[in-house]
Amino acid sequence: LALPDVRPLPGWEPPKLGFGGKPAIDADLEHIARHEDKGLVVVRRTADGQPVARLPPPGPGLDVEHTAFGLGGGLAVTYKIVGGPAGDARCVVWNWPAAKERFRLPFPVVGTALGFAPDGRQIAVGHT
């Protein structure tokens, strides 16, 4: 089986900072979001690794558990409560190009159980 469209992205060395989960890559393979330090999510261009957005934690005592891109500039981030019980994460959806919070869910979620619909207009989360 040949996969002619499969190719590596241009290489760059990510910073060697704290990292609490898997990075998220947008559908166009142009941006990567990763947890870099104490709840901070940095969105970088995949072409050269330059930061284009920094998303601070939405409150004290929160650390990143999972990130997922949606279409239209959406980025969902789940934050775990440091020292809190498992399965008690909070979800914030960001307009990452503007570094603005779009909304936050008012209930705890399962940290890695989230994803956007293909059109980016809906999000599904695991609710505890």
Backbone torsions as a table, in degrees:
resi	resn	phi	psi	omega
1	LEU	NA	119.2	179.2
2	ALA	-93.8	138.8	177.1
3	LEU	-121.6	78.5	-173.5
4	PRO	-65.0	-20.7	-178.7
5	ASP	-90.5	-0.2	-179.9
6	VAL	-88.3	122.4	179.5
7	ARG	-152.6	153.1	178.2
8	PRO	-72.0	149.4	173.2
9	LEU	-73.3	157.1	174.7
10	PRO	-55.0	140.2	-174.3
11	GLY	-83.3	144.7	169.5
12	TRP	-155.8	150.3	-177.1
13	GLU	-90.4	114.2	178.7
14	PRO	-65.8	153.4	179.4
15	PRO	-61.6	149.9	-178.8
16	LYS	-93.3	57.2	179.3
17	LEU	-103.8	175.9	177.1
18	GLY	-54.6	145.4	-176.3
19	PHE	-146.2	118.1	-173.2
20	GLY	-105.1	11.0	-179.9
21	GLY	-178.8	-177.4	-179.6
22	LYS	-76.1	144.9	177.1
23	PRO	-72.4	157.5	174.0
24	ALA	-109.2	139.6	178.1
25	ILE	-121.4	134.0	-177.7
26	ASP	-71.1	166.9	-174.1
27	ALA	-63.0	-27.2	179.4
28	ASP	-89.2	1.2	-178.7
29	LEU	60.1	28.6	-178.1
30	GLU	-100.1	-20.7	-176.0
31	HIS	-136.9	147.8	176.3
32	ILE	-128.3	133.9	177.6
33	ALA	-113.0	133.0	178.6
34	ARG	-148.8	152.7	177.3
35	HIS	-77.6	121.8	-176.7
36	GLU	-113.6	-27.7	-179.8
37	ASP	-170.6	123.8	171.2
38	LYS	42.0	55.0	176.4
39	GLY	86.7	-4.0	179.8
40	LEU	-83.3	128.2	173.4
41	VAL	-106.7	128.9	178.1
42	VAL	-114.8	128.9	175.4
43	VAL	-99.3	127.0	-177.5
44	ARG	-123.9	154.4	171.4
45	ARG	-72.9	135.8	178.4
46	THR	-72.5	-25.7	-177.1
47	ALA	-63.5	-39.8	-174.7
48	ASP	-136.7	-1.2	178.1
49	GLY	78.3	5.6	-178.9
50	GLN	-73.1	136.0	178.9
51	PRO	-70.9	138.6	177.5
52	VAL	-119.7	-14.2	176.7
53	ALA	-158.0	145.3	174.3
54	ARG	-125.6	124.7	-176.9
55	LEU	-114.0	109.7	-177.7
56	PRO	-74.4	159.3	175.7
57	PRO	-63.8	146.9	-176.4
58	PRO	-78.0	7.2	178.6
59	GLY	176.8	168.2	179.9
60	PRO	-71.4	151.7	175.7
61	GLY	74.8	17.6	179.6
62	LEU	-114.9	141.3	177.3
63	ASP	-131.4	154.1	-175.5
64	VAL	-72.5	136.6	175.2
65	GLU	-111.3	-39.3	-174.6
66	HIS	-158.1	150.0	175.6
67	THR	-133.0	149.6	177.7
68	ALA	-152.2	130.2	176.3
69	PHE	-84.0	148.4	168.6
70	GLY	-121.4	173.6	176.6
71	LEU	-76.1	158.3	175.3
72	GLY	76.0	26.3	175.9
73	GLY	84.7	12.4	178.4
74	GLY	-86.6	141.3	173.6
75	LEU	-141.0	118.3	177.9
76	ALA	-95.2	135.8	178.4
77	VAL	-131.2	130.0	172.2
78	THR	-102.4	138.0	-178.4
79	TYR	-117.3	128.1	175.5
80	LYS	-91.5	151.5	176.6
81	ILE	-83.2	118.1	-177.1
82	VAL	-59.2	123.0	-178.6
83	GLY	80.8	0.7	-179.0
84	GLY	-85.3	174.4	-179.3
85	PRO	-70.0	152.3	175.6
86	ALA	-62.7	147.1	178.6
87	GLY	78.2	14.7	-179.6
88	ASP	-120.0	57.7	-179.2
89	ALA	-96.0	161.3	176.7
90	ARG	-114.9	144.1	-178.3
91	CYS	-115.0	130.3	175.8
92	VAL	-123.3	134.4	174.3
93	VAL	-106.3	125.5	-176.1
94	TRP	-106.8	147.4	160.7
95	ASN	-91.0	87.3	-168.6
96	TRP	-66.1	-33.2	178.8
97	PRO	-60.6	-30.0	179.0
98	ALA	-97.1	-3.0	-176.0
99	ALA	53.3	41.1	179.8
100	LYS	-119.0	139.7	175.7
101	GLU	-73.7	127.3	176.1
102	ARG	-81.2	-53.1	176.3
103	PHE	-164.9	164.7	173.1
104	ARG	-129.5	142.4	-179.8
105	LEU	-74.4	139.6	-175.1
106	PRO	-85.3	11.2	-177.9
107	PHE	-136.5	158.0	178.1
108	PRO	-67.2	149.9	179.2
109	VAL	-129.0	162.2	170.9
110	VAL	-80.2	118.9	-166.7
111	GLY	-49.5	-40.5	-176.5
112	THR	-100.9	-1.0	-177.8
113	ALA	-92.6	77.4	177.1
114	LEU	-151.8	151.8	177.5
115	GLY	-171.2	152.4	178.1
116	PHE	-90.7	151.8	169.3
117	ALA	-66.4	157.7	-178.0
118	PRO	-55.1	-31.7	179.5
119	ASP	-85.0	-3.3	177.0
120	GLY	77.6	5.3	-175.4
121	ARG	-93.6	-12.4	179.2
122	GLN	-133.6	154.8	177.6
123	ILE	-130.7	140.8	175.8
124	ALA	-112.4	137.0	178.9
125	VAL	-135.5	154.0	171.9
126	GLY	-83.6	123.5	-176.9
127	HIS	-101.9	136.2	179.2
128	THR	-96.7	NA	NA
